[in-house]
């Protein structure tokens, strides 16, 4: 009896992974690929493949949406597809302090001598709650500033990134996924007794927090600080005019100091400032006046002179595609220190300063107050939902981030 032709043999796993490596780093593409067959799904979830994909595509994970300080979430609207996230906490009194690599830092309690924070994974649906640093000098009626740092972050060490977030949760969940043994860290700024106080969480072989370091500063400067930005091995919190200063916390040495000035020109301070990464990972500043964007680097003067701001580029925003005037800067803090956000009557746009690539991320009129960008590299969204071309919503089961 004649037999039909045998099915063609599948190519080796390594060949399929080379093809999958070339997928765009967005949730919807990975969701569709993971539904092709069990083999593709297994290859997509392989830790070595995930590491290679991050190294190939992503210094910062793809933008999924934005958190307001009260934890309300706005998905990015630009294809290919944002991820809808349920409210991350049932309490109405929490405050979102920072986002990094798909995790959200939440202030739960700061009163009567008690400080509690949570590092939450909103797509996976779990988090870790732990006490903050304590000291009798702290002013528990003041605000708290905080940031998340991944110990192997590319922006800190310039190495391939194998994210250690899951190990941070391992001590609580009893799981070991083979990630780096170093945990992520939380940095906080607190105020009391006429000083700014800073601390960073230790690893599992240390106490929860390293000792507080202090810097004399007025309370109104501290209250005016914007959410922190990580550049190399330091966190930077910006106080715009009239304060015009930057609080710097060096993570390796736990030193705290002030940068005493911001860039100005003959007309005085600019209308908007945003800390960015300049050149080869150095501290930079984006400043906007009218429809013109100015980029500065903090450089060391000749013969040991004090560091100063040096303008290295200016961009006429009216000439950038999609940015028809009038254009204004929007206060969105992003872990990608190369991105600024601009708004006109058509919507809110993300402008990448190195490539000058621009994408619409929100409709106009919704970017009210400071927001924090939420980025994650994911196959699909755990308890979230992935929009398929903005039309079909598909429940998600696994994630990568």
WONOR-V880219 format. One record per backbone hydrogen bond with DSSP energy under -1.0 kcal/mol. CO is the residue of the C=O (numbers start at 1). NH is the residue of the N-H. E is the energy in kcal/mol with one decimal. If there is no record, write none. Layout:
BEGIN
co = {CO CO}
nh = {NH NH}
e = {E E}
END
This chain:
BEGIN
co = {12 13 14 15 16 17 19 20 24 26 27 28 29 30 33 37 38 39 40 41 46 47 48 49 50 51 52 53 54 62 64 65 66 67 68 69 72 74 82 84 95 98 100 103 104 105 105 106 107 109 111 114 115 116 116 117 118 119 120 121 121 123 126 128 130 135 139 145 147 149 150 153 153 154 164 165 165 169 170 185 186 187 188 189 190 191 192 194 195 196 197 198 199 200 203 208 213 215 218 219 220 222 229 231 233 234 235 236 237 238 239 240 245 246 247 248 249 250 255 257 259 265 268 272 274 276 278 279 282 283 284 285 286 287 288 288 289 291 292 293 294 295 295 296 297 299 302 308 310 313 315 316 317 320 322 328 330 331 333 335 336 337 338 340 341 342 343 344 347 348 348 349 350 351 352 357 359 361 362 366 371 372 374 374 375 385 386 388 388 392 394}
nh = {16 17 18 19 20 21 22 23 26 30 31 32 33 34 36 41 42 43 44 45 50 51 52 53 54 55 56 57 58 376 76 374 74 372 71 96 68 66 387 385 107 105 103 100 120 97 98 118 95 116 114 111 132 108 109 130 106 128 104 125 126 383 121 119 117 138 142 189 187 185 153 156 157 158 168 168 169 173 174 149 201 147 199 145 197 139 195 217 192 215 190 213 188 210 206 202 198 196 222 223 224 225 236 234 251 231 249 229 247 226 245 243 239 259 237 257 235 254 250 248 246 268 265 288 286 284 282 281 278 298 276 296 274 294 271 272 292 317 289 315 287 312 313 285 310 308 305 299 297 295 293 319 320 323 324 343 332 371 373 337 339 277 353 351 330 349 328 347 344 361 362 342 359 340 356 352 350 77 348 368 333 67 64 65 102 84 394 391 392 388 386}
e = {-1.9 -2.7 -1.7 -1.6 -2.7 -2.3 -1.4 -1.9 -2.2 -1.6 -2.3 -2.3 -2.3 -2.5 -1.3 -2.0 -2.4 -2.5 -2.4 -1.5 -2.4 -2.3 -2.3 -2.8 -2.4 -2.2 -2.0 -2.6 -1.8 -2.1 -2.4 -3.2 -3.0 -2.7 -1.9 -2.9 -3.0 -2.3 -1.5 -1.4 -3.1 -2.9 -2.1 -2.3 -2.9 -2.9 -1.2 -2.4 -1.5 -2.4 -2.0 -1.7 -3.3 -2.4 -1.5 -2.4 -2.9 -2.2 -2.6 -2.2 -1.1 -3.7 -2.9 -2.4 -2.3 -1.4 -1.6 -3.4 -2.6 -3.2 -2.0 -1.3 -1.9 -2.7 -1.1 -1.0 -1.0 -2.5 -2.9 -2.5 -2.5 -2.7 -1.8 -2.1 -3.2 -3.7 -1.4 -1.7 -2.1 -2.0 -3.2 -2.3 -2.6 -2.1 -2.2 -1.6 -2.6 -3.2 -1.5 -2.5 -1.3 -1.3 -2.2 -1.4 -2.3 -2.3 -2.4 -2.2 -2.8 -2.4 -1.7 -1.5 -2.9 -2.7 -2.5 -2.2 -2.5 -1.9 -2.8 -3.1 -2.0 -2.1 -1.7 -1.9 -3.2 -2.6 -2.4 -1.5 -3.5 -2.0 -1.8 -2.7 -2.0 -3.5 -1.6 -1.2 -1.8 -2.5 -2.1 -3.1 -2.9 -2.4 -1.3 -2.0 -2.8 -2.8 -1.3 -2.9 -2.2 -2.9 -3.0 -1.8 -1.3 -2.0 -1.2 -3.1 -1.8 -2.0 -3.0 -1.1 -1.6 -2.3 -3.6 -3.2 -2.6 -3.6 -2.3 -1.1 -2.2 -3.1 -1.5 -2.6 -1.8 -2.2 -2.4 -2.7 -3.0 -1.8 -2.9 -1.9 -2.8 -2.9 -2.9 -1.5 -1.3 -1.9 -2.0 -1.8 -1.6 -3.3 -1.6}
END
